[in-house]
């Protein structure tokens, strides 16, 4: 009776190469630049700009928007999010934490925008 090998030596090299490639892709794509500053805007006017690296602990900010809508935001060294809002749909709260340069969270009833901006000279996004 003839026994079959599970894997030929060249199959092992191919598998090792694929694992190495996957590891490199994980390191490159997983280390995208984090946002350097959180910016809160209403109708294009900057209400608050907070450098994330300057924060030692999370900061909670409350803003009153259009129509009496209020929104509470949390900004931390890891990013920012809407904690609470008086709007009916709570889409802004369900957006969760934004942590990468170029990401945005919106509270449309309050007309508030929370966005992360990258460091100077750093691209927020790349298009090919």
N, C-alpha and C positions, 0 to 999 in steps of 0.2 A: 504494500500500500504506500502511495506517495503522499508526503505531507506538504501542504502549501504554507508558504510564509505569509504572514499577515501584511508585511510591507517590505518592499524592495529598498535597498540602500538609497537609490535616487529619490524614491518617494519620501523618505525621511528628510532628505535635504530640501526638497520642495516644501514640505510642511514647516520645516525650520525657517526657511526664507519667508513664507507667508506670515508666520508668527512674528518674525522680526519686523516686517513691513507694517503689520497691524500695530505693534508697539510704537513704532516711529510715528505713525499717523495719530495715535492716541496722544502722544506727547506734544506733537505740533499743534493739533486742533484743540487739545485740552488746555493749552497755555495761551489762549488768546488774551489780549490785553484787557484788563479790568477797567471800568470807568474811573476816571480821575476826579470828576466833579459831578455832583447832583445839582440839577437846576430845576427850579419850580417857576413856571410861567403862567400868566393869564393874559390872553389876547396879545401875545407877543411881548409883553412886558415882564421882565425878570423880577420876580418877587423875592427869590432867595437863591443864592449860589453857595454850595457847601463843598469844600475840598474833602474827599473821602479819606485821604491819608492823614488829615489833621484831626480826625475823630478818634477819641480813645474809647468811647462808648456810644451806643445808639442815641440819637436825638429825635424827639417827637415834636412835630410842628403842626399847628392848626391854622387853617386858612378859611376865610369866608369867601365864597365865590358868588356867581350870579344868582339872583333870585333867593338869596338867603341860605343857599346850600353851604354846608360846612364840611370840610374834609380834614382828616388827621393823617399826616404822613410820618413815616419812620425812615430816617436816613442813618445808615451805619457804614462802617468801613467796607462791608461786603456789598452794599448797594442801597436800594430804597424801595419803598412800597407804600400803598395807601392802606392804612390800618382801619379806618372807618370813614363813612360818608353818610350824609343825610339823604342822598339820592335813593330813589326807589329800586333801581335794578342792581346796584352793588357790583357792577362790572369792574369798576376800578379796584375794588378790594379783592375780587377774585383773580385779578391779573397776577397777583403774587409779587415776589421780590424780583426786581430787575437788577442785574449785576454786571452787564457788559456794556462797554461803550457803544452808543448808538441805540440802545433800547429805550423805549418810551412807555409810560403808563398814563392814561387819560381818565379824567372824571369830566365827562361831557356836560352834565347838568350844572356843575360848578365852574366849568370852563377852565379847569386846572390841568396843567401838563407837568409831569415829572419825567425828566430825561437825564440820561447819563452821557457825559461828554468825555472823550478821551483826552489824554495828555497832549500838550502842544506838540505838533509834528507827528502825531500818531493818527493813523487812518481809523475812522469809525467803521468803515466797511470797505470791501474790495469787490469789484465786479470784473468778470473776465468775459 
